[in-house]
Amino acid sequence: MNRIVNDLIEQADKWSCEEYNYKKTGYTREQLYSQKLAELIVLECIKMVENEAAQYAAPTWAVELMGDMCEHFGVTE
């Protein structure tokens, strides 16, 4: 796996451990981990679109796409 994927896995693992140990959410640690990993992947994709849009004077559709992606996946930037 590449470095970015490994970083996202580590972040999700750390976050899910802390969340599971310190908050009673009703979710298993595995559910928290999966949820966070998916969120981090979506945010990483949005970051790529954002970087490309910044290079090419951010067409309106690119900005709208980032918002749509966040809304679709229920992710907040």
N, C-alpha and C positions, 0 to 999 in steps of 0.2 A: 504494500500500500504506500501511497505517497505521504509526504510529510504533513500536508494539510489535512488529509483524512485522519491520520494518527493524532494530530492535535485536536481535531473535533471529537474523536473518540475519548481522548483523555479529559477534555473539558466536560463532556457529557457524563463521564464516569464520576468525576469529582463532584459535579453539581448534584447528581442523583444520590450519591452517598450522603452529602450534607443535607439535602432536602429530606431524604428518608429518615435520617438519624435525628434531625432537629424539629421536624414538623410532622404532624400526623395528618396526612393528606387523604388517606384511604386508598392510595395506590401502592402497588408493590414497587420495590426499587427498580426492577426490570422495566416496569411500565414508565416510571419516571425517566430512566435512562433512554429508552426508545423515543419518548416524547421530546426530550432535550436534544438528542442526536438529530432527529428529523428537523427540529427548529434551527439548529446550528447549520445544517446543510442548506436549508432554504435561505438563511441569512447570508451564507457564503455565495450562493448563486446570485442573490440580489446585489451583493457587493461587486460581483463581476460585471453585472449589467450597469451598475452605477459607475464603475471605473471606465467602462467602454463609453458610456454616455458622456462622461466628463471629457474624454479625449475628442469627441466629435460634436461638441456644442450641444449636448443633451437634447435630442429631439423630444418633443412633447410626449410621443408615444412611449419612449423609454421610461420617463418619469412615471407615467400612468401604469406601465407594466410593473414597475417595482411595487407600487401601491396595491395593484391588483394581486400580485403574488403574495404579499403579506396578508391581505384580506382573505384570499383563497385558502391559505394554509393556517390562518389564525395566528400569525406571528407578528410580534411588534418589534420594530427596529430599535 
